[in-house]
Amino acid sequence: MKKVFILKHVPSEDAGTILDFLKGHKIPFQGVNLFDGEALPTIEEVRALVIMGGPMNVDEEDKYPFLYEEKILLKEAIAKDVPCLGVCLGSQLLARALGARVYKAKREEIGWDKVSLTAEAKKDTLFSAVVGAKLQVLQWHGDTFDLPRRAVHLAASEAVPHQAFRFGDKIYALQFHVEVNKPMLEEWFRKSKDLSDILKEYDRYEHELSKITAEFYRRFFSLG
């Protein structure tokens, strides 16, 4: 039986509410802790790939050797039209696998922010689940990417214009985080003076975010 494989680059960047959805809908899945040397699956085993975040740059293969093999798997998944959902570093890895440049953004984005949805997003299978012209998201990144050739641009911010894209019908890249839950935020921001404000905003926004992500995940995992 094929599974959803969740590729993790660091212990602290887990799949959050994506995991909750998979468990709740009894969709077979398996985590792959790349930072512990766990082996990547073969493409024949994969129903969908979920590629999580991490602090490294996509080309730091000398320091993080797993990135080399991971990009090979992503290229294979893209070629075989296997659904992929890349989050933060995961979005950058998908962009790189599609031949786009990944580089330092003009400034870091950290904390709650809103991204503007493009006209194409309103017609998109996943993003049409969002009501309105903007989507509130959690940001934590310093790198960005060029939009890959033939990719559909779905979201933007002032500092980082390429916030989300779709390639083909099943490959999705999100520079931002929609999968966050409270324990994740407590861990990520535990040393930050902004922790209290971050958690207060999460408490205010949790119900709305949960509705959006439930539909978003339902549509994505129906692709495979």
N, C-alpha and C positions, 0 to 999 in steps of 0.2 A: 504494500500500500504506500502510495506517495504521501509525503508529509510537507508541511510548511517548515522551512528551516530558518531559524533566527540567528543571524551572524552577529556575535558580540565582540567588540574590540577592547573593552575595559569592563571590569566588574560593575561599576556604578551606572553604566548606561544600558539598562535592561529595557524590555519591551513594554513595561507598564500596562496601560489599558489594552494594548494589542493582545497581550497574554490573557487578560481577563476575557476578552472576546473569544479567543480561540478555545479557552477552557469552557466557557459558557455554552458555546455552540458545538462542543465535542469535535473540533477539527484537529486531527492528528498533527502534532508539531514536535520539533526537537530544537533545543538550543545548541549552538556551537560556540564554545568559549575559545575563540582564536588566541586570546592572550595566554591561555594555558596549553596551547599546542594541540588542541583538538582538531581532528581532521575534517576538512570540508566534505560535503556529500558529493556523490556523482550526480550529474544532471538528471539521470534516469530516476533518481529517488525523489526529485523535487516537484512538489505541487506549486509552491511559491517560495520566493526568498524575501525575507525581511532583513534589511541591512541597517544596523544600528549606528549610533554615534561614537565619538571618541576624540581625544585631543590631538591626535597625530595628523600630519598632512598625508595626502593620498600617495605621495611618491617617496615616503620615508621607508623604503623597502630594506635598506641596510639595517635600520634600527628595528623594524617590524617586518620580518621576512614573510609573514602570512599575507601581507598585502599583495604580493606578487601573484600567488596562487588564487587569492580571492578575486582579483581583477580578471584572471583567466576564466574563472567560473562565471562571473558576471557577463563577460563577453559571450560565453556559450549560452547562458540563459537568454540574453538579448537575441541572439541568432535563432534560437529555438522558440522564441515568443513565450517564454515562461514568465508568469507574473512576478514583478519585482517591486518592492516598496523600500526606497532608501530614505533614511532619516538623518539629517545633519551630515556627519561624515559619510553616511550611506548614500546621500544624494550626490556628494562630491565624487565618490567612487563610481557611481553610475555615469556621471558626466565624463569622468576620465576614461571609463571603459568605452564610451561613445566617441572618444577622440577629442573632447573639449579640454581647454586649459583650466587648471585649478590654481588659485593664487590668493594672496592676502587681500582681504577686503579693505576698503579705505578706512573703515573703523569697525571695531567689534560691535556685535549686537548681543546684549545680555539682559534678560528679564522679559516681562510681558510686553508685547507690542502688537500692532495690527499690520497685516499685510493687505495690499490691495489686490483684488482678483481681476484678472483680465477678462475681456469679452469672450475669449475662448473658454475660460473656466466655467462660464454660465452654461455652456453646451457640453461640458465634460462629464463623463460617467460618474466620477467621484465628486468633483468640486461643485456640481450642480446641487449637491445636498446642502450647500451653504446658502442661507438666505441673506441677501444684502451684498454690498460691494466690498466689504472688508471682513477679514477673519482674524480674531484675536488668537495669538499663539505665544508660546514660550520660546525665546531665542537664547542660544548660547553658542556662538561661533565667531571665529576670526577670519576664516577662509571663505572664498566664494568661487564661482565657476562661470565660464562662458556658456551660453546656451548651445547645446550640441546641435549640429546640423540636422535639420528635419524634425527637431523637437518642437513641441507645442508649449509656449510660455503660458503659465497658469497663474502666477502670483508674483508680486514685487513689493519692495519697500524702498524708501528714499535712499538709504545708504547702500542697500544690496538689491539691485534690480531683479536678479534672477533668484527668486525664492522658491519656485516650484516649476516643474515641467513634466510633461508626458511624452514618451517616445513610443510610437505605434499605439496600440490599444491597451497594453498591459504593463508598461514600464513607467513607474511614478517615482519622482524625486522630490523630496521636501527638505528644504534647508532648515526649517523650523521643527519644533517638537509639538505634536498634538497628543502624544502618548503618555505625557507626564501624569503622575498621581502624587498625592501628598508626601508619602515616604521618599519618593525620588527627589522632590523639591527640597525636603528637609536635609537630605544628604548633600545635594549639589550646592545649596546655599548656606550650609551650616556655619561657615566661617565669614559669611557676608553680613554687613550691616543692614542689608536690604531683606534679610530673611523674613522678618515679620510682615513687611509689605507684600512680599511675594506670596506668602501663605494666605494673607487676607484676601488678596485678589483671586487666588485659587478658590478659596471658599465661596467667594461671590460668583465666580464664573463656572464652577464645577458642573452644575446641573446643565447649563447650556452646552458646555464643551462635551459632556457625556452624550447628549443627544446627537450632536454633530458627528462625533467619532464613531458612535454605534452604527450610524448609517454609512459613514465613510468606509468602515471596516467591512460591513456587510457587502457593500458593492465591490470592494477590492477582492475579497476572498471568494466572490462569485465568479471572478475572471478565470480561475484555474480549474 
